[in-house]
Amino acid sequence: MNIFPKQIKLSEQKDKLLIIWNDDSVNSISLMTLRKLCPCATCLTEKENQSPSYIPLFSENQIKISSLKQVGNYAISVTWQDGHNTGIYEFPFLKLICEKTD
């Protein structure tokens, strides 16, 4: 069975992404975690260039979402308040993040 979200929305506190999956499971991901795991080429390169002990610090506008858009039938695109918008989070990747952080 392919896993995909039936609904994705921000939590009432606007600090987590809530996902209801087609198997009726429900998960949440903190926006901090979502930003830390941004899969775009720029963020991946930046992470590769850091030491293993590097801990990224984000300003408030880097962990607040301006908009979410569905990308085809396989992912979402997140636009952060600081303008960063190149990360495309595929649904299996989101589910994996959920399973590792719940």
N, C-alpha and C positions, 0 to 999 in steps of 0.2 A: 504494500500500500504506500503510495506517495503521501508524504506529510506536507501539508500546507496550512496556512492560517485561515480560519474563518473570519477572525476579527483581530485587528491590531489597534491599540489605542494607548494614549498616555494615562498613567495613573492620576487620581485626583490631586495628588501632591506634585504632579508633573516631574517626578524624579525616577520613574520606571516606565518601561514599555510593557504593557500587558498583552499577552497573546493567547487567543483561544484557537486551538488546532482542530483540524478536521476529525481527529480521533476523540474530540471532546476533552482532551487534557488542557490544562491552563497553566501558563508559566508567566514569569515576569523577569525582566532583565533591568538592572540599574542602568541609567543613562551613562554613568561613569564607566561601567564595564563595557557598554556598547561602544563608547568612544575609544576606550583603550584598545579594543579589538577591531577597530576600523580596518577593513580589508583592502583599502585602496593602495595603489602602488606607492604613493607619497608616504603614507603612514608606515607601510611595511618596510620601505627603505630606511626611514628614520629609525625604526625599531632595530633594524639590522646593524645600524651604525652606532648603537648605544652599547654600553657594557651590560653584562647580565644583571648587575645590581642596580641598574637605572630604574628609578621610579618616576613616571611622568606625573607632572602636576598640571592640572587644568584650571583655567579661570572659569567663572560661572557661565559666561556665554559660550564656552566650548562644550559644556555638558547640558545645554538647553536646546531643545529641538524647535526649529522654525516650521518645518513641514516634513511630512512623510508621503512618499509616492510609491505606488506599486510599479514594478518593472516587469512587464510581461506577466507570465504566470509562474515566475520562479524567484522573485526577490523584491526587496523594498530599497528605495533610495532615501537616505536621510539628509536633510539640510539642517545644519547646526546654526545657532544664532551668530557664530563668528564667521559664517559664510562657507565653511567647509562643506562640500556636497559631493565628493567623488567616490564615497564608499557605497558599494552595492552589496547589501547583505542578503545572500541567497537563503531561502527558507531552510534547507538542511543545516546550514551554518548557524542560523538563529536557534534552531532546535538543539543543536550541539551545545551552544553557549548556555541555553536554558538548563540542560541536563547537568552541565558542569558547575553551574552556579546556584541552582536551587537547593 
